[in-house]
Amino acid sequence: MYEIQAYISLLSPAEQAAFVTHLQKRNKRSDAKNIALFQAILRGEEAVLKSQMNSNAYHVLKKRLTDRLADFAAGSIIESEQTRAVEIMKTLVLSQKLFRLKQFKTAYKQLKKAEAKAIDIADYHLLNEIYQTYIQYSYHALSPAQSEIFAAYEKNKVAYANYAKLNMVYALVRKAFQNQEKEDKPLDLDDLIRKNYALYGISNTAGYNFQTLSQIAEIADIAGSYKRNYFETNLFFEKHIKNLEGSKLDTEKQLTNHIKLLYTVAHIYFRKQQFKKSIENLKKMHTQMQRYEAKYYALYELRYTTLLALNYNFSGEWAKAAYILDDLLAKTARTKPQERGILQAILIRSVIHFQQEQFSQAKQMMSKLWQQDSFYMENLGLEWLINKKFIEILIAIELGDTDVVDSLIASIYRKRRDYFKGANAIALPFLKLIETYHKQPQHVKTKSFEAEVETTFDWKPSEEEDLFFISYYAWLKSKMTQKAVYTITLNFLEKAKK
């Protein structure tokens, strides 16, 4: 993602409007073009303004706008995201100032307040600062007993050390995952985690809480996506979830980790084509989203709804999937257009339109995905970008937009070194088959084309196939058999279960 786009992605539409007002107040000249450039970037028309300016003047203008935007975004974040940690730090600093002024009674009152809040969010670093302050003034008559302070300090030190060790194990596992393709050896995540827990003296209680399980599940999910093979993804960590649910560790401060964990498990089951299990975990996720007065409901609604829609669609209930996505997109129409969940919902809705042969509606929906490839690579990853590219090409073919198809395919070929690596290598021969159909549609019904398709793909057992490539393959088969894309997709998935 370009630097200026990264800053823009941090701002809501309301904040973008506020930034324009901010520029208007700062501009000393009426002919300043910074607002015009900002609005052109939002519309995806930066190149038009660039062509109207001297190259050096344009780059100076963009550099100044980027700097202004960075300052404004930083200020907006500080203003709108006053986290509990910041509040605790303010309270701690206030208590320290009161201690220096010898206002001990009020100082201890503020310090205790900071301690309670820091314990609530398990911020070991802040607690360390708080206990150091307690220790410094523990000589005073109003101080809690020194033995209590020292014991609390030592307990926090152990918890902080465990937290650091868990981060080390997580980093080691992520590194091992990244190295596995180079070494061409299978990676047993369960065994690797158990060995590292033993190496660093991490107990099961500390090693298998909602936070660590969420991290482990994330690694398993990434591994399945990276290899484009979720069939081999082992949900060994799932057994620990039941032990935690309803336990003393199932608290409000662990709720976000609990929700993320259930979402990741549901996503893995979806990619394994076990839709019922995926929906079961989504129902559990939805229950957790409603806890504590639904304080985190809005934060996870996008992810929950889009994954639920995917499950419905590939289970044969496409109308239900379309309904909940349309409702979601209507509710989020005024939120950030760069929000990851919204972009995912738009792409999924486009695919559903396409599978139901509603090609004009699919194109209209895809027009909302106007950002550059670098933005999608940064925020959603290579696999997502490839899926977007392929559905764009197929929609253009169906609508007879020959020039658009040629342009999209040529663009992909120019960048194939970035796109077609490792597990994504299957996309290149598939793209060539699409191109063959595009240029010679009558050839698709011949025996030679059928043979070419069969020899091009070294298909694994069908239950191991990547779900989205099954959809594209179904489109190709629909051209060969004159059957509906959606029907072929569901038939393919049904055969995988037998």
Buried (B, 14 or more C-beta within 10 A) or exposed (E): BBEBBBBBBBBBEEBBEBBBEBBEEEEEEEEBBBBEBBBBBBEEEBEEBBEEBEEEEBEEBBEEBBEBBBEBBEEBEEEEEEEBBEEBBEBBBBBBEBBEEEBBEEBBBBBBBBBEBBBEBBBBEBBBBBBEBBBEBBEEEEBEEEEEBBEBBEEBBEBBEBBEBBEBBBEBBBEBBEEBBEEEEEBEBEEBBBEBBEEBEBEEEBBBBBBBBBBBBBBBBBBBBBBBBBBEBEBBBBEBBEEBBEEEBBEEBBBBBBBBBBBBBBBBBBBBBBBEBBBBBBEBBBEBBEBEEEEBBEEBBBBBBBBBBBBBBBBBBBEBBBEBBBEBBEEBEEBBBBBBBBBBBBBBBBBBBBBBEBBEBBBEBBEBBEBEBEBBBBBBBBBBBBBBBBBBBBBBBBBEBEEBBBEBBEEBBEEBEEBBEEBBEBBBBBBEBBBBBBEEEEEBEEEEBBEBBEEBBEEEEBBBBBBBBBBBBBBBBBBBEEEBBBBBBBBBBEEBEE
